[in-house]
Amino acid sequence: MGVGFFKGTQTLLAGGAVAVLLSFAAQAAVPEAVADRLGRDLTPTGAEKAGNADGSIPAWTGGLTAPPAGIGYQAGQRYADPFGDDPVLFTVDGNNIDQYEANLTPGQIALLRTYPTYKMNVYQSRRSCANPASAYAQARVNAVNGRLEVDGNGVVDAVRTTPFPIPNNALEIVWNHTLTYRAFKISAQTVNAVPTRDGNFTPIVVQTDTIINYSNPSVTRTEELENVSVYIIFNTVAPARSAGSVLLVHETLNQAAGARRAWQYSPGTRRVRRAPNIQYDNPGTNADGLSTSDSFDMYNGAPDRYDWTVLGKREVFIAANNYRVQESGVLNEDVIRAGHVNQDLLRYERRRVWEIQADLKPATRHIYGRRQMALDEDGWSIVATTLYDARGELWRAQERWASVAYDHPLCNSAGDVVYDLNAGRYLAAGLGSEEAPVNYDANELSLERYTPASIRQLGVR
């Protein structure tokens, strides 16, 4: 791990070495000559095009940009698995951790050692991640224009997609996750499950309607966003005791210029109130205390409570091309098991990941003293996180089940999970196999709906 990983190519870090970079004066756009690597030796979003030395990671050849032939997929249906005939190459479990430790995250190692039945079925690596041509073109523009605000808590002069395809530092990498291309208007009904130790759970059904203002195809300048990158409504549909609770969030692009704004409607009081605690380490919504607000989508919000470091790039087994877990006929109870989810429904592949670390700043507060994150190089999404408490002890492990919406195309998720190794429990979020397919073209969504007054009407039962 380290600079030697980039043998044969320029290092992707413009600073020249994989290291901590805290000089914000250096956090600027890359020169045109460096940006010219995009689409050449790098993919349009900044991953290495070439495969690895032994061929276990193939070259990126464009990803899935349309529904593959022969799988019977039609628009609006649940995504069929284009790789369903792939056999398991090998399985990593508690008996062979030492053999594969170099390709595991600390969180994965802890799970394998904690749960005797936990395993990872590893398949052929298929670099399916793809975005529309318009997003690729904008990524090239962002590369030579995008920059961080002086304190690193905001992004300037980048829109619609990856702001820093050739990053200078760890903060730019985490912003790449936050602002990766995800479509413009999205409507989804999904399930959260927080099972007891024996695997019993009550499905928490949530309707989530999102307008990603940052990805608005008509936006050409940061100023047009009026500092709101995302408008999102979480409407809890079930169980009955929670139904009608609505959360509205206006996420800001420049956290230094204006913090996140949130409002919550409670059906018990029938009032809408400001919700300033929907951030940082306050309890996550519908998470039963097993996750934090800033762990939604693996990580979100202002990065200002941590010092950020690039650990390097290495090859890791990550959950990728996970179509089986969201297929029709798969029930929530098929996914949820005692101790951990049903690992036979998940697919792991060997991929290159960026690894970054967040260390809590002195004199600041957060329940996580350190976070180690792995980001898939092709999609810039955080796919695995290891979370440590204030004493430096490993506490929780997160995993994102990556997949590709190949009819758009965009790199997305089939769900995610956070394991609390101290409590022996977990939260599985974003389950969708029993719900209608996600609508990535929810053009019926309009900004007029994303107001405190509107969520009061939405929450009335």
C-alpha positions in Angstrom: 0.0 0.0 0.0 1.2 3.5 -0.7 3.0 5.2 -3.5 4.4 2.0 -4.9 0.8 0.9 -5.8 0.9 3.5 -8.6 4.0 2.0 -10.3 3.8 2.8 -14.1 1.4 5.8 -13.7 1.5 9.2 -12.2 0.2 9.2 -8.6 -3.4 10.3 -8.6 -2.8 12.6 -5.7 -1.6 15.8 -7.2 0.6 16.4 -4.1 2.8 13.6 -5.3 2.5 11.2 -2.3 -0.2 9.3 -0.5 -0.1 11.3 2.8 -2.0 13.7 5.0 -2.5 17.0 3.1 -3.7 19.8 5.3 -2.6 22.8 3.3 -5.9 24.0 2.0 -4.2 26.5 -0.3 -3.2 23.4 -2.3 -6.7 22.1 -2.5 -7.5 23.3 -6.0 -8.3 22.2 -9.5 -5.8 20.1 -11.3 -3.9 21.4 -14.4 -5.3 20.7 -17.8 -2.5 18.3 -18.6 -3.4 16.2 -15.6 -7.1 16.3 -16.4 -6.3 15.0 -19.8 -5.7 11.6 -18.2 -9.4 11.2 -17.8 -10.7 8.9 -20.5 -7.1 7.8 -21.3 -5.3 5.8 -18.6 -8.0 6.8 -16.1 -11.7 6.3 -16.5 -13.8 9.4 -17.0 -14.4 9.6 -13.3 -10.8 9.0 -12.3 -10.3 5.2 -11.6 -7.4 3.3 -13.1 -8.6 1.8 -16.4 -6.1 -1.0 -16.4 -6.7 -4.2 -14.5 -4.3 -5.6 -11.9 -1.2 -7.8 -12.4 -2.8 -11.2 -12.0 -6.0 -10.4 -13.9 -8.3 -10.8 -10.9 -9.4 -7.2 -11.4 -10.2 -6.6 -15.1 -9.7 -3.5 -17.1 -12.6 -1.1 -17.1 -14.2 -1.1 -20.6 -17.1 1.2 -20.1 -19.3 -0.6 -17.6 -23.0 -1.4 -18.1 -24.5 1.5 -20.0 -27.7 -0.3 -21.1 -29.7 -3.4 -20.1 -27.6 -6.4 -21.0 -29.1 -8.6 -23.8 -30.8 -11.9 -22.8 -31.9 -11.1 -19.3 -35.5 -10.0 -20.1 -35.3 -6.6 -18.5 -37.9 -3.9 -19.3 -37.9 -0.3 -18.1 -39.7 0.1 -14.7 -39.0 -3.5 -13.7 -36.8 -4.7 -10.9 -33.2 -5.1 -12.2 -32.4 -8.6 -13.4 -29.0 -10.0 -12.5 -26.7 -9.9 -15.6 -24.2 -12.0 -13.8 -26.5 -14.6 -12.2 -24.7 -17.5 -13.8 -21.3 -16.6 -12.3 -20.1 -19.3 -9.9 -18.6 -18.7 -6.5 -14.8 -18.6 -6.9 -14.0 -19.2 -3.2 -15.5 -18.3 0.2 -13.8 -16.4 2.9 -14.8 -17.5 6.4 -13.4 -17.8 9.9 -11.3 -20.8 8.9 -9.2 -19.0 6.3 -9.0 -15.3 7.4 -5.2 -15.4 7.5 -5.0 -16.4 3.9 -7.0 -13.4 2.8 -6.3 -10.8 5.5 -4.5 -8.5 3.1 -7.7 -8.1 1.1 -10.0 -7.5 4.0 -10.9 -4.4 6.0 -10.6 -4.3 9.8 -14.4 -4.4 10.1 -14.6 -7.5 7.8 -12.0 -9.3 9.8 -13.8 -8.5 13.1 -17.1 -9.8 11.6 -15.5 -13.0 10.4 -13.9 -13.6 13.8 -17.0 -12.7 15.8 -19.7 -14.7 14.0 -18.9 -18.4 13.2 -21.5 -18.4 10.4 -20.4 -15.2 8.7 -18.8 -15.6 5.3 -18.0 -13.8 2.1 -18.7 -15.5 -1.2 -16.2 -14.1 -3.8 -17.1 -14.0 -7.5 -15.5 -12.9 -10.7 -14.8 -9.2 -10.6 -16.9 -7.3 -13.1 -16.4 -3.5 -13.3 -19.9 -2.6 -14.3 -20.1 0.9 -12.8 -21.1 3.5 -15.5 -22.6 7.0 -15.8 -24.2 8.9 -18.6 -21.9 10.6 -21.2 -23.1 14.0 -19.9 -21.8 13.2 -16.4 -18.4 12.2 -17.8 -18.1 15.4 -19.7 -19.0 17.4 -16.5 -16.4 15.4 -14.5 -13.7 16.7 -16.9 -15.0 20.3 -16.3 -15.0 19.7 -12.6 -11.5 18.4 -12.6 -10.0 21.7 -13.8 -12.4 24.0 -11.9 -13.7 22.3 -8.7 -12.1 23.3 -5.4 -12.8 23.1 -1.7 -13.7 26.0 0.5 -10.9 27.2 2.6 -11.8 25.0 5.6 -12.8 22.0 3.5 -16.5 22.1 4.5 -17.8 23.0 1.1 -17.3 22.6 -2.7 -17.1 25.4 -5.2 -17.2 25.5 -9.0 -18.3 21.9 -9.5 -21.7 20.6 -10.3 -23.7 17.5 -11.2 -21.2 14.7 -10.7 -17.8 13.8 -9.1 -16.2 17.1 -8.1 -12.6 15.9 -7.9 -12.0 12.9 -10.2 -8.3 13.4 -9.7 -8.2 14.2 -6.0 -5.5 16.1 -4.1 -6.3 14.9 -0.6 -8.7 12.9 1.7 -11.3 15.7 2.0 -11.7 15.8 -1.7 -12.2 12.0 -1.7 -14.9 12.1 0.9 -16.7 14.9 -1.0 -16.5 12.6 -4.1 -18.6 10.1 -2.2 -21.0 12.8 -1.0 -21.5 14.3 -4.5 -21.1 11.2 -6.8 -23.6 11.1 -9.6 -26.9 9.6 -8.4 -29.6 11.0 -10.8 -31.8 14.0 -10.3 -35.2 13.1 -8.9 -35.6 9.7 -7.1 -38.5 8.1 -5.3 -38.1 4.9 -3.3 -40.0 2.9 -0.7 -37.6 0.7 1.3 -37.5 -1.2 4.5 -35.2 -0.9 7.6 -34.8 -3.9 9.8 -33.3 -3.9 13.3 -33.5 -7.5 14.4 -33.1 -8.8 18.0 -30.3 -11.1 18.7 -32.4 -14.1 17.7 -33.4 -12.5 14.3 -36.9 -11.2 15.0 -37.8 -7.8 13.6 -40.6 -5.5 12.7 -40.2 -4.0 9.2 -39.9 -0.2 9.2 -41.2 1.0 5.9 -40.0 4.4 4.7 -41.0 6.4 1.6 -38.0 8.5 0.5 -38.4 11.3 -2.1 -35.2 13.0 -3.1 -34.4 15.9 -5.4 -30.6 16.1 -5.8 -30.3 19.7 -6.7 -26.5 19.3 -7.3 -27.3 16.8 -10.1 -29.9 19.1 -11.8 -29.0 18.8 -15.5 -29.8 22.4 -16.1 -27.4 23.7 -13.5 -24.0 24.9 -14.8 -22.7 27.0 -11.9 -22.5 26.4 -8.1 -24.2 29.7 -7.4 -27.4 28.5 -9.1 -27.9 25.9 -6.3 -28.4 28.6 -3.7 -26.3 26.4 -1.4 -28.8 23.5 -1.3 -27.3 20.3 -2.8 -30.2 17.9 -1.8 -33.8 18.1 -0.8 -35.1 15.0 0.8 -38.2 13.8 2.6 -38.4 10.6 4.7 -42.0 9.6 5.4 -42.4 6.6 7.7 -45.2 4.5 6.5 -45.1 1.5 8.9 -45.3 0.2 11.6 -48.5 1.8 12.8 -46.8 3.3 15.9 -44.4 5.3 13.8 -46.5 5.9 10.7 -46.9 9.6 9.8 -43.6 10.7 11.1 -41.9 12.9 8.5 -38.4 14.3 8.3 -37.5 17.1 5.8 -33.8 17.9 5.1 -32.2 20.6 3.1 -28.6 19.6 2.7 -26.1 22.4 2.0 -23.2 22.3 -0.4 -21.1 24.8 1.6 -21.5 23.8 5.2 -19.4 26.7 6.3 -21.8 29.2 4.6 -24.9 27.5 6.0 -25.4 24.3 8.0 -27.9 21.6 7.1 -31.6 22.6 7.8 -34.1 20.0 8.9 -37.7 19.8 10.2 -39.7 17.0 11.7 -43.4 16.4 11.8 -44.7 14.3 14.7 -48.2 12.8 14.3 -48.4 12.8 18.1 -48.2 16.5 18.5 -49.3 17.4 15.0 -46.6 20.0 14.9 -43.6 20.7 12.6 -40.5 21.6 14.5 -36.9 22.4 13.5 -34.7 19.4 14.0 -31.1 20.7 14.5 -30.0 17.4 15.9 -30.3 15.6 12.5 -26.5 15.6 12.1 -23.2 14.3 13.4 -23.4 11.6 16.1 -27.1 12.1 17.1 -29.1 8.9 16.7 -30.0 8.0 13.1 -33.6 8.0 12.0 -35.3 4.6 12.2 -32.1 3.1 13.5 -33.0 2.1 17.0 -29.8 3.6 18.3 -27.5 1.4 16.2 -26.3 4.2 13.9 -25.7 7.9 13.8 -27.2 10.6 11.6 -23.9 11.1 9.8 -23.7 7.4 9.0 -26.7 7.5 6.7 -25.5 6.6 3.2 -22.3 5.4 4.9 -21.2 9.0 5.6 -22.8 12.4 5.1 -22.7 16.0 6.3 -20.0 18.4 7.4 -16.5 16.8 7.7 -15.3 19.5 10.2 -15.0 17.3 13.3 -12.3 15.1 11.9 -8.8 15.3 10.5 -8.7 13.4 7.3 -5.9 11.2 5.9 -5.3 9.2 2.8 -4.1 5.8 3.8 -3.6 4.6 0.2 -5.1 2.3 -2.4 -5.3 -1.4 -2.2 -7.3 -4.4 -3.4 -10.2 -5.4 -1.1 -13.2 -7.8 -1.3 -16.2 -5.5 -1.4 -20.0 -6.2 -1.9 -20.5 -5.4 -5.6 -23.1 -6.2 -8.3 -25.6 -7.1 -5.7 -28.8 -7.9 -7.6 -29.8 -11.1 -5.9 -30.6 -9.5 -2.6 -33.2 -7.2 -4.3 -34.8 -9.8 -6.7 -38.5 -10.3 -6.7 -39.4 -13.2 -4.5 -36.7 -12.5 -2.0 -38.5 -11.7 1.3 -37.1 -9.4 4.0 -37.2 -12.5 6.3 -34.9 -14.2 3.7 -32.3 -11.4 4.2 -32.5 -11.0 8.0 -30.8 -13.7 10.1 -29.7 -13.9 13.7 -26.4 -12.1 14.2 -25.9 -11.0 10.6 -27.7 -10.9 7.2 -28.0 -13.9 5.0 -24.5 -13.8 3.3 -25.6 -16.2 0.6 -27.6 -13.4 -0.9 -24.6 -11.1 -1.3 -21.8 -11.0 -3.9 -18.2 -10.0 -3.2 -15.6 -9.0 -5.8 -12.0 -8.1 -5.6 -11.7 -4.4 -6.3 -9.3 -1.5 -5.9 -10.4 0.9 -3.2 -9.2 4.2 -1.9 -8.8 4.0 1.9 -9.1 7.2 4.0 -9.2 7.7 7.7 -11.0 10.3 9.8 -9.5 11.0 13.3 -11.6 13.1 15.7 -10.1 16.5 16.3 -8.9 17.6 19.7 -11.6 19.5 21.7 -14.4 18.2 19.5 -17.0 15.6 20.3 -18.3 12.5 18.5 -19.0 8.9 19.6 -16.6 7.7 16.9 -13.0 8.6 17.6 -11.8 7.2 14.3 -13.5 6.1 11.0 -11.7 4.1 8.3 -13.5 4.2 5.0 -13.0 2.2 1.7 -14.3 3.8 -1.5 -14.7 1.8 -4.7 -12.5 3.5 -7.3 -15.0 3.1 -10.1 -18.0 4.8 -8.4 -16.5 6.8 -5.6 -19.0 5.5 -3.1 -18.0 4.4 0.4 -18.5 0.6 0.4 -17.1 -0.3 3.8 -16.4 1.6 7.0 -14.8 0.5 10.3 -15.9 2.6 13.3 -13.9 3.0 16.5 -14.9 4.4 19.8 -13.1 7.1 21.8 -10.7 4.6 23.3 -9.7 3.4 19.9 -11.6 0.1 20.2 -13.3 -1.3 17.1 -17.0 -0.9 17.7 -19.1 -1.0 14.5 -18.7 -2.1 10.9 -20.7 -0.8 7.9 -21.1 -2.3 4.5 -22.8 -1.0 1.3 -24.2 -3.5 -1.2 -23.2 -1.8 -4.5 -25.1 -2.4 -7.7 -25.7 -0.6 -11.0 -28.9 0.8 -12.4 -27.9 -0.1 -15.9 -30.8 1.6 -17.8 -29.7 5.1 -16.7 -26.8 4.3 -16.0 -25.7 5.0 -12.5 -23.8 3.2 -9.7 -26.1 2.7 -6.7 -26.9 0.5 -3.8 -29.1 -2.5 -3.1 -29.0 -1.7 0.7 -26.5 -1.4 3.5 -25.9 -2.7 6.9 -24.2 -1.6 10.1 -23.1 -4.1 12.7 -22.7 -3.2 16.4 -20.1 -5.7 17.6 -20.6 -4.7 21.2 -24.4 -5.1 21.2 -24.4 -8.1 19.0 -27.1 -6.5 16.8 -27.3 -4.8 13.4 -29.3 -2.4 11.3 -30.1 -3.4 7.7 -31.4 -0.4 5.7 -32.7 0.2 2.2 -34.1 -3.3 1.6 -36.3 -3.2 -1.5 -37.2 -6.7 -2.7 -40.8 -6.5 -1.4 -41.3 -2.9 -2.5 -41.9 -1.3 -5.8 -38.6 -0.7 -7.8 -36.8 2.5 -7.3 -37.9 5.3 -9.6 -34.9 7.2 -10.8 -37.0 9.4 -13.1 -39.5 10.8 -10.5 -40.2 13.9 -12.5 -43.4 14.4 -10.5 -41.3 15.7 -7.6 -41.3 19.5 -7.3 -39.5 21.8 -4.9 -42.8 23.3 -3.7 -43.3 20.0 -1.7 -40.1 20.4 0.3 -41.3 22.9 2.8 -42.3 22.6 6.5 -45.9 23.4 5.7 -46.0 20.6 3.1 -44.7 17.9 5.3 -47.3 18.7 7.9 -50.0 17.8 5.3 -48.0 14.8 4.2 -47.9 13.4 7.8 -51.6 13.8 8.7 -53.1 10.3 9.2 
